[in-house]
Amino acid sequence: ASVGDRKSKESVDVLINVPTNVLLSEPSRQRIGGILTDIAQAKPLRSTQWAERYKVTEKTIRRDLEILRDAGLIQFEGSKKSGRYVLTQTGRQQLINE
């Protein structure tokens, strides 16, 4: 089966790990899962807000967003100043399969 066919939380972990070839720690998986959930709920947070929420640096949040983008789960829409991240079709499917 393809990675997209796998169900459960494991499938998000697999998709996230593939592009970076890095195993993520449990706190990283939880944080990235939270960010993905926020995006799915159309909560337009800035990286500074996510950094405060998860008590990490903005650089860490930008890395997390890059992992989600590289995995094809999110994309940025709009201008740099007023745009926001949205789920891709793959990202929506992943959340449905959880």
Salt bridges, closest charged atoms under 4 A:
ASP13 OD2 - ARG29 NE 3.65
GLU26 OE2 - LYS9 NZ 3.47
GLU26 OE1 - ARG29 NH2 2.67
ASP38 OD2 - ARG53 NH1 2.55
GLU58 OE1 - ARG62 NH1 3.83
ASP64 OD2 - ARG31 NE 2.43
